[in-house]
């Protein structure tokens, strides 16, 4: 069957329910559009010159007002080229303190992704779009429980916590929702980049190198710097509508942005997104019923609205004021395991409500916002930048279609909608940065000197659940947070850095950076970095860096606790300083430490063929992971000490079905890999043009050391070791091209995901209801997979363009898990890896309007 016929078969009429949902979406889209248009005092007429096109597809920044020209440290003022092949000529602001540095001249590997490239993927969110474009960036296969309600990504096969995210060069606050379930993400509270409007993004700079000496904690695997638009004119609108090959997971995204002048000296740019995603359902039949009534495996449903307002104004010819505000709200719902009608035999009140059994839904209502204000300028030859950033993420975790049997028994009430948990994370960052290029007599090259000081206040709060969530053994599926595990926690971070860059010879660059930081809870850290680059010829250059870095334990890792309940199992995660953890040998967390080394070559063997190859090694020590896993009666005792009550009948569970653990510095790892990128344009005269590109990441992580418990036993099981060593693909390759002729563009790319290897739990019983062991596992190899991405774009005129596309055209899926290793028989794909997405093919229609 041809690919075009396959596409035709999968674009089928939507159901009546989907039609109703679509009508509601259009109403919300209209409200969003009205709010953005109202916020723009004067949307300017679009320039007549087509070369000035700055639509959401291309991400150029032509047409900026003079307020954006002033170039001070950390502030993006570069014009982003429209074509990926030209990205090397873009001015970068990530990984360097120098002014006017081009990506192609960087001393460290850096990727630049334009807004046009993001749009060409057809993906509704920034995270998913980057996953289609960057081989060093991987996404989780699935995720479950509340962890499925927060987006995450990883660089170079390391935890999401090891990547620092900046917005316009300023540290972004993280989510408050900790990923508590098993897997390579466990214990992470990443920056949820999907809460930033994709319509606001001009381009993204991804530094694939350790950079703690330049930016502080978390920049172990690299840095993602999201640069927002600053156009002072025009209006852009984009719509993406899609559905999966399984004819579920309907998605609708609307993206709007526009700019206006603030008098003759400033600008304002307003952007907004509306995104809705339906559930997908990928469960195998439940062994208890023989049907697919259990909807555990699949993507959560979510609706997200986000807005960004960015402004700048020249106070004088030498002083520029700037401000940025972002806000996002998200509601998400993730299914939990199905409860049989027989489980309600002794609870007639709930049996009347759920005569056919029930599937609890874990929900999240998230409010995320951040405000930046600053002034920058030039004084006596020094570029200076004074800024303050306050960000906050609040997550209200709840349940729908749930129950609390103790409440029904003792009061006669039958709550089904329950507020279970509340988490708040906030960050207030203040920084002062200086830089200047010096010219000294006797030294033929300029010396760029930069330095600065920072103060950051971080706070984390854990709120109690409602009385219905904590009464008795707590609400079903997710017990509420009890008072003994709630609280408010905070810390202060102060630091300073210095960065010196120069040329030792005309073609030999040298960069030296150092940073000191003090944390009131974990003490002092010192980091340094040395980078160098030698351009042997115009077509050949070599570069290398060596640095040390760190990741300070997050406040969530220090203080989070929860209890997740399944029909015949329970998993607890308790704070390292809690009574239950301390009674079993837990100790205070300390920062992770890393040593990074990178070496690479940049070569242009023939004109316009640009190739980069970089090898790297990251030694990560004292990695923070759940350790000290205890099961059975020991877990029961620890949970009781922390105020948790287990359901009736739990004393009949197998010992491995009841477990709890806490975070500890348990492992040291060595990650080695190679990154390769190549671009080449082929000009075919009147026929058109093809832009070819290849990007490859090879990656391997091995365990070099693990800590022991107080009794001398290793803290990590074979399953936990697999999470940090083999759950990420051994390789990821992206290759293809984009053909352009006149009004038509056709893009075809192939992505190959390397293998992952996991250690799977064995289950016992007729319906796989009991964990057989917590020490013996089945090695499971998720074999390499290929997917094909195709998009066809037609530009009807200078204002309108339309794209029909497919990601994963032939509906490839992960390898299926053996029957004996699926709890209740349901999760046919292993959710705790970061290989191929389990949702399969995704087909979409995109429309763009530029005025």
Order of alpha helices (4+ residues) and beta strands (2+ residues): alpha-alpha-beta-alpha-alpha-beta-beta-beta-beta-beta-alpha-beta-beta-beta-beta-beta-beta-alpha-beta-beta-alpha-beta-beta-alpha-beta-beta-beta-beta-alpha-beta-beta-alpha-beta-beta-alpha-beta-beta-alpha-beta-beta-beta-beta-beta-beta-beta-beta-beta
